Structures are given as structure tokens and as C-alpha cells.
């Protein structure tokens, strides 16, 4: 399990990336807020849910645009 989480948090160069960490935090926040609303009757503002999903989308879109560093190829 630890190896899987480490792989998820790495960018295309194999370095740990803060963008992936923040995206994973937003995924967990979205799941927790959905569970709180569905099963515990807590009211979660709609705009917060949309903000979480937008941040997840921005993180995954940024990853898809990312290219490997050319410095690694030159060395």
C-alpha cells in the first residue's frame, strides 16, 4: 500500500510533487464531504463541493500537460 501511495505522489520525472499531494487531499476532502452529507445529514455548501472537484480537475489536467524534463535525457 505504501508503494502505491508513493507512486501516485510522483510526477513524470519520478520526483515527489506537491501538486499530486494537494490533488490527493482534495480527493479525500470530496469523499469525506460526500459521506458526511449522504450518511450523517451534514449540509455541505454546494460551492465547496464544486471547488474541490475543480481543483481535482486542475491537478489532473496539469499532469496531462506535463512533459518529462529534457535535462534527464541529456545526462
PyMOL commands that set and color helices and strands:
alter all, ss='L'
color gray80, all
select helices_A, chain A and resi 2-8+18-40+46-65+70-74
alter helices_A, ss='H'
color red, helices_A
deselect
rebuild
show_as cartoon
